[in-house]
Every structure is written in C-alpha cells, then in structure tokens.
Amino acid sequence: MSIPATKFSPGKWGEMKVFRYIDSYKLDNHNLAPITGEDEMVSMNQRIRDCIKKSTGDTVTVTLYLQSDYLYEEYGY
C-alpha cells in the first residue's frame, strides 16, 4: 500500500514507525518502507487480510499515525 506525499520523507528503513488501523484492526509499531524515488509503503500481508476478512483488491480504510503523534493523541506524551 503506497502512502501519498512521502516520497521526500527523511530517514532510512526503520526510522519512521507508525501505528495503523486497517478497517478496525489495529497494528502497532510498523515501519514505513522507503522505495527509492517513490512514495513509502506499508505491507498488508495474508495474515492481516485474514484478520480483517478481506482479499486482494477489496477496499479498506487505512488510518496511520506516526508513533510520536499516536502516543501524544492517546496518552498525552
């Protein structure tokens, strides 16, 4: 899954940690994957598709929080 407007984000693999929801399924502490010259990506493997009962090509709602933004919103720090 490509994340729009992240093409020029600073950092290397593992430096941008995110919390995400895919539909209502919460996934903690994942890396955005940098792709040279393109927007960054997050994976949605078969295990995740099984948990949310979706298959390849189905529409999902994705919400991403940078780890620091999520911690502030949820816990105030």
N, CA and C atoms as an extended XYZ file, in Angstrom:
231
Properties=species:S:1:pos:R:3:atomname:S:1:resname:S:1:resid:I:1 pbc="F F F"
N         0.841       -1.150        0.000 N   MET     1
C         0.000        0.000        0.000 CA  MET     1
C         0.902        1.233        0.000 C   MET     1
N         0.781        2.081       -0.982 N   SER     2
C         1.596        3.280       -1.100 CA  SER     2
C         1.007        4.406       -0.253 C   SER     2
N         1.878        5.171        0.417 N   ILE     3
C         1.451        6.287        1.265 CA  ILE     3
C         1.737        7.584        0.517 C   ILE     3
N         0.695        8.306        0.062 N   PRO     4
C         0.903        9.529       -0.729 CA  PRO     4
C         1.711       10.587        0.015 C   PRO     4
N         2.457       11.364       -0.750 N   ALA     5
C         3.217       12.526       -0.257 CA  ALA     5
C         4.328       12.148        0.715 C   ALA     5
N         4.882       10.944        0.605 N   THR     6
C         6.001       10.547        1.466 CA  THR     6
C         7.284       10.343        0.676 C   THR     6
N         7.253       10.685       -0.600 N   LYS     7
C         8.404       10.462       -1.480 CA  LYS     7
C         9.681       11.096       -0.950 C   LYS     7
N         9.572       12.275       -0.351 N   PHE     8
C        10.754       13.001        0.102 CA  PHE     8
C        10.898       12.990        1.621 C   PHE     8
N        10.289       12.021        2.285 N   SER     9
C        10.419       11.912        3.744 CA  SER     9
C        11.859       11.559        4.097 C   SER     9
N        12.384       12.187        5.156 N   PRO    10
C        13.762       11.887        5.554 CA  PRO    10
C        13.843       10.538        6.262 C   PRO    10
N        15.022        9.984        6.298 N   GLY    11
C        15.252        8.777        7.085 CA  GLY    11
C        15.434        7.539        6.249 C   GLY    11
N        15.888        6.490        6.940 N   LYS    12
C        16.135        5.198        6.324 CA  LYS    12
C        15.117        4.201        6.848 C   LYS    12
N        15.231        2.945        6.381 N   TRP    13
C        14.339        1.881        6.819 CA  TRP    13
C        14.335        1.805        8.354 C   TRP    13
N        13.151        1.775        8.922 N   GLY    14
C        13.006        1.623       10.357 CA  GLY    14
C        12.969        2.921       11.137 C   GLY    14
N        13.234        4.055       10.477 N   GLU    15
C        13.239        5.329       11.200 CA  GLU    15
C        11.857        5.943       11.313 C   GLU    15
N        10.927        5.577       10.448 N   MET    16
C         9.558        6.086       10.531 CA  MET    16
C         8.649        4.951       10.991 C   MET    16
N         8.365        4.923       12.280 N   LYS    17
C         7.483        3.915       12.846 CA  LYS    17
C         6.066        4.472       12.860 C   LYS    17
N         5.113        3.619       12.519 N   VAL    18
C         3.718        4.036       12.520 CA  VAL    18
C         2.862        3.025       13.272 C   VAL    18
N         1.765        3.519       13.813 N   PHE    19
C         0.666        2.697       14.290 CA  PHE    19
C        -0.399        2.836       13.222 C   PHE    19
N        -1.135        1.789       12.954 N   ARG    20
C        -2.140        1.900       11.909 CA  ARG    20
C        -3.364        1.070       12.241 C   ARG    20
N        -4.439        1.506       11.662 N   TYR    21
C        -5.677        0.744       11.677 CA  TYR    21
C        -6.002        0.416       10.231 C   TYR    21
N        -6.329       -0.828        9.963 N   ILE    22
C        -6.865       -1.226        8.666 CA  ILE    22
C        -8.269       -1.701        8.973 C   ILE    22
N        -9.255       -0.946        8.478 N   ASP    23
C       -10.631       -1.059        8.947 CA  ASP    23
C       -10.570       -0.874       10.461 C   ASP    23
N       -10.992       -1.801       11.277 N   SER    24
C       -10.922       -1.597       12.727 CA  SER    24
C        -9.806       -2.416       13.367 C   SER    24
N        -8.966       -3.048       12.557 N   TYR    25
C        -7.888       -3.896       13.055 CA  TYR    25
C        -6.655       -3.045       13.321 C   TYR    25
N        -6.187       -3.029       14.574 N   LYS    26
C        -5.053       -2.192       14.969 CA  LYS    26
C        -3.743       -2.959       14.831 C   LYS    26
N        -2.756       -2.300       14.232 N   LEU    27
C        -1.409       -2.853       14.087 CA  LEU    27
C        -0.421       -1.857       14.674 C   LEU    27
N         0.344       -2.279       15.645 N   ASP    28
C         1.283       -1.396       16.334 CA  ASP    28
C         2.688       -1.496       15.766 C   ASP    28
N         3.395       -0.371       15.847 N   ASN    29
C         4.836       -0.316       15.679 CA  ASN    29
C         5.331       -0.953       14.380 C   ASN    29
N         4.889       -0.422       13.260 N   HIS    30
C         5.324       -0.909       11.953 CA  HIS    30
C         6.190        0.135       11.266 C   HIS    30
N         7.063       -0.339       10.384 N   ASN    31
C         7.935        0.547        9.619 CA  ASN    31
C         7.282        0.934        8.309 C   ASN    31
N         7.490        2.191        7.911 N   LEU    32
C         7.200        2.571        6.533 CA  LEU    32
C         8.405        2.133        5.709 C   LEU    32
N         8.146        1.546        4.573 N   ALA    33
C         9.224        1.043        3.723 CA  ALA    33
C         9.565        2.061        2.657 C   ALA    33
N        10.780        2.628        2.704 N   PRO    34
C        11.173        3.579        1.669 CA  PRO    34
C        11.450        2.856        0.352 C   PRO    34
N        10.976        3.442       -0.735 N   ILE    35
C        11.227        2.944       -2.079 CA  ILE    35
C        11.931        4.078       -2.820 C   ILE    35
N        13.123        3.849       -3.320 N   THR    36
C        13.918        4.900       -3.958 CA  THR    36
C        13.117        5.608       -5.051 C   THR    36
N        12.971        6.933       -4.897 N   GLY    37
C        12.297        7.752       -5.897 CA  GLY    37
C        10.777        7.638       -5.905 C   GLY    37
N        10.193        6.932       -4.952 N   GLU    38
C         8.741        6.763       -4.904 CA  GLU    38
C         8.232        7.005       -3.488 C   GLU    38
N         6.891        7.046       -3.341 N   ASP    39
C         6.296        7.165       -2.016 CA  ASP    39
C         6.600        5.916       -1.192 C   ASP    39
N         6.593        6.075        0.140 N   GLU    40
C         6.845        4.943        1.021 CA  GLU    40
C         5.629        4.021        1.038 C   GLU    40
N         5.842        2.811        1.546 N   MET    41
C         4.781        1.811        1.516 CA  MET    41
C         4.642        1.130        2.876 C   MET    41
N         3.485        0.549        3.112 N   VAL    42
C         3.268       -0.377        4.228 CA  VAL    42
C         2.705       -1.659        3.636 C   VAL    42
N         3.027       -2.756        4.275 N   SER    43
C         2.562       -4.045        3.756 CA  SER    43
C         1.197       -4.407        4.332 C   SER    43
N         0.494       -5.207        3.586 N   MET    44
C        -0.759       -5.779        4.057 CA  MET    44
C        -0.741       -7.232        3.610 C   MET    44
N        -0.136       -8.083        4.432 N   ASN    45
C         0.072       -9.471        4.054 CA  ASN    45
C        -1.183      -10.325        4.274 C   ASN    45
N        -1.054      -11.586        3.960 N   GLN    46
C        -2.193      -12.503        4.049 CA  GLN    46
C        -2.733      -12.610        5.473 C   GLN    46
N        -1.853      -12.602        6.466 N   ARG    47
C        -2.294      -12.682        7.865 CA  ARG    47
C        -3.222      -11.518        8.209 C   ARG    47
N        -2.861      -10.315        7.771 N   ILE    48
C        -3.699       -9.138        8.030 CA  ILE    48
C        -5.010       -9.257        7.273 C   ILE    48
N        -4.963       -9.648        5.997 N   ARG    49
C        -6.195       -9.806        5.214 CA  ARG    49
C        -7.122      -10.831        5.848 C   ARG    49
N        -6.561      -11.918        6.387 N   ASP    50
C        -7.384      -12.923        7.067 CA  ASP    50
C        -8.061      -12.333        8.311 C   ASP    50
N        -7.323      -11.535        9.084 N   CYS    51
C        -7.880      -10.937       10.305 CA  CYS    51
C        -9.028       -9.983       10.011 C   CYS    51
N        -8.928       -9.236        8.904 N   ILE    52
C        -9.991       -8.275        8.590 CA  ILE    52
C       -10.999       -8.837        7.587 C   ILE    52
N       -10.802      -10.111        7.232 N   LYS    53
C       -11.710      -10.811        6.315 CA  LYS    53
C       -11.843      -10.100        4.960 C   LYS    53
N       -10.684       -9.727        4.411 N   LYS    54
C       -10.627       -9.090        3.088 CA  LYS    54
C        -9.666       -9.866        2.208 C   LYS    54
N        -9.836       -9.749        0.903 N   SER    55
C        -8.890      -10.354       -0.024 CA  SER    55
C        -8.267       -9.288       -0.911 C   SER    55
N        -7.290       -9.712       -1.688 N   THR    56
C        -6.604       -8.806       -2.600 CA  THR    56
C        -7.625       -8.103       -3.482 C   THR    56
N        -7.520       -6.768       -3.555 N   GLY    57
C        -8.422       -5.984       -4.392 CA  GLY    57
C        -9.614       -5.410       -3.658 C   GLY    57
N        -9.907       -5.891       -2.431 N   ASP    58
C       -11.015       -5.333       -1.649 CA  ASP    58
C       -10.654       -3.946       -1.130 C   ASP    58
N       -11.660       -3.121       -0.922 N   THR    59
C       -11.458       -1.776       -0.389 CA  THR    59
C       -11.339       -1.834        1.134 C   THR    59
N       -10.361       -1.099        1.668 N   VAL    60
C       -10.170       -0.997        3.113 CA  VAL    60
C        -9.995        0.476        3.488 C   VAL    60
N       -10.232        0.786        4.749 N   THR    61
C        -9.955        2.111        5.281 CA  THR    61
C        -8.699        2.018        6.126 C   THR    61
N        -7.702        2.851        5.790 N   VAL    62
C        -6.424        2.827        6.499 CA  VAL    62
C        -6.227        4.158        7.210 C   VAL    62
N        -5.871        4.088        8.492 N   THR    63
C        -5.537        5.269        9.277 CA  THR    63
C        -4.141        5.060        9.838 C   THR    63
N        -3.238        6.008        9.569 N   LEU    64
C        -1.859        5.920       10.040 CA  LEU    64
C        -1.559        7.033       11.025 C   LEU    64
N        -0.792        6.723       12.041 N   TYR    65
C        -0.271        7.708       12.980 CA  TYR    65
C         1.223        7.492       13.083 C   TYR    65
N         2.011        8.567       12.965 N   LEU    66
C         3.420        8.432       13.318 CA  LEU    66
C         3.471        8.031       14.777 C   LEU    66
N         4.412        7.225       15.153 N   GLN    67
C         4.446        6.719       16.519 CA  GLN    67
C         4.368        7.848       17.533 C   GLN    67
N         5.104        8.927       17.335 N   SER    68
C         5.081       10.031       18.298 CA  SER    68
C         3.720       10.722       18.314 C   SER    68
N         3.062       10.893       17.144 N   ASP    69
C         1.733       11.510       17.096 CA  ASP    69
C         0.707       10.639       17.808 C   ASP    69
N         0.786        9.339       17.609 N   TYR    70
C        -0.158        8.411       18.227 CA  TYR    70
C        -0.019        8.442       19.746 C   TYR    70
N         1.219        8.396       20.240 N   LEU    71
C         1.429        8.417       21.680 CA  LEU    71
C         0.908        9.704       22.292 C   LEU    71
N         1.101       10.833       21.596 N   TYR    72
C         0.596       12.098       22.114 CA  TYR    72
C        -0.930       12.093       22.146 C   TYR    72
N        -1.556       11.658       21.056 N   GLU    73
C        -3.010       11.667       20.979 CA  GLU    73
C        -3.633       10.708       22.007 C   GLU    73
N        -3.060        9.528       22.165 N   GLU    74
C        -3.619        8.527       23.064 CA  GLU    74
C        -3.286        8.777       24.528 C   GLU    74
N        -2.024        9.214       24.792 N   TYR    75
C        -1.556        9.260       26.162 CA  TYR    75
C        -1.043       10.623       26.635 C   TYR    75
N        -1.003       11.601       25.741 N   GLY    76
C        -0.572       12.930       26.124 CA  GLY    76
C         0.929       13.122       26.211 C   GLY    76
N         1.720       12.212       25.640 N   TYR    77
C         3.183       12.400       25.605 CA  TYR    77
C         3.755       11.897       24.313 C   TYR    77
